Amino acid sequence: MIKVHFLFLFLATLFISCKNREVKPVNALSASVNEVSVLIDDQLWNGEVGDSIRNKFASPVIGLPQEEPVFTLKQYPVKLLEGFMTNSRNIIVVKKESKSQFRIENNEYTNPQVVVHISGSSVLQILDTIQSNDSLIIKRIKDSEISVFQEKIKRDSLLDISKIKKKFNIQLNVPNKYKLVASGRKFIWLKKEITSGNLSLIFYQIPFSSIKDNSSAVKRITKIRDSIGRIYIHGAVPRTRMVTETAFSPFLSKTKIFNKPTFETKGNWELLNDFMNGPFVNYAILDQSNDRILVIEGFCYAPSKQKRDLMFELESIIKSVQFLKKK
C-alpha cells in the first residue's frame, strides 16, 4: 500500500513538473537580436562545413563602416537539441547522416522561432546544400527577427505619428523615444538620443518620375538624398551638411515594402566640413497609385558603438509602414 501511495505521488509530481515545463513562457523578445545557435558537432564545425557556415552567415553586413557579421553565431553540439537549446529563437542544425535533407520549420519548439535542418551523407553534400540555400536561410531568419522586433516595438510606448500620417498618409510604429526635430512641407525628421550618439529617421516624398529603374538609379538616389541634406540636415558647426560619403559606393538592391516595389540603398554618410559620419539605409518606395516616391531613411551616429543592431532597429521601424487609403 505504501509503495502504491509513493508511486501515485511520484507520478503526480512528474505530471505537475512536466505541465509546468510546458507552459513556462519563453521570453523570445528579450533574446539577443540577430543571434543564431548552430547545432553541429565539433568535427564538422572545425572543418570545411564550419568554414562555409561562417562565410555565409557571419559575413560582413553591407553598408557598415566597420566589419560586423550578418548574424552572431554560437556553436553547440547536436545533442543539446534535446535540451535547453530548443528555446533559441534561431537554430541551424547540421548533421552528417545517411538521410539527406533541407527544411526550414517555423515555431518547431517554441514561438517565435526559425529552425533550419541540414543533413547529408558526406561533407560535400552538406556543403552543396548550404551553398544552394544560404540566401533563403538568411532571408527567413532576418524576416523573423524583424517581425520579433516589430512586435517588441508594439509592446512599448509608441510615438504619436499624427503629423507623419497627415503629411504622407501612412501608418507605422515608432517608439516614443524618437522625437520630432525638423519638419518641412514634405519632410519630417525624427531623432532618438542614445549614449554617445543618436538614431534618425527621415521621411520625404518626390515625384514618381524622379527615379528610373536603370543603371543610373543609385546616382540619382544619392543626388536626391544629398539635396535633402543640404536643405534640412546640418551640424552645429556653420556650413556643415550631410552628404553621401564618396569613399564608398552605396549598395543598391530591390525589395518590396507593403507590397510596393522599393529601391534599398545602403551606404555611409558624412557631415561636410566636420568629422561626423555613420551608416544609412534608404528606402525609396514606388507609390504609383499616388504618383509619388515615398523615401524613408534611417541613419545613425554612434562612433563608439557597433552599428549592426542600431541599423536593424531603424530597418524594422521602416518596414512596419502601411499605406493608407485615400480619404
Secondary structure, 3 states (H helix, E strand, C coil): CHHHHHHHHHHHHHHHHHHHHHHCCCCHHHCCCCEEEEECCHHHHCCHHHHHHHHHHCCECCCCCCCCECCEEEEECHHHHHCHHHHCCEEEEEEECCCCEEEEEECCCCCCCEEEEEEECCHHHHHHHHHHHHHHHHHHHHHHHHHHHHHHHHHCCECCCHHHHHHHCEECCCECCCEEEEEECCEEEEEEEECCEEEEEEEEEEEHHHCCCCCCHHHHHHHHHHHHHHHHCCCCCCCCCEEECCCCCCEEEEEEECCEEEEEEEEEEEECCCCCEEEEEEEEEEEHHHCEEEEEEEEEECCCCCCHHHHHHHHHHHCCCEECCCC
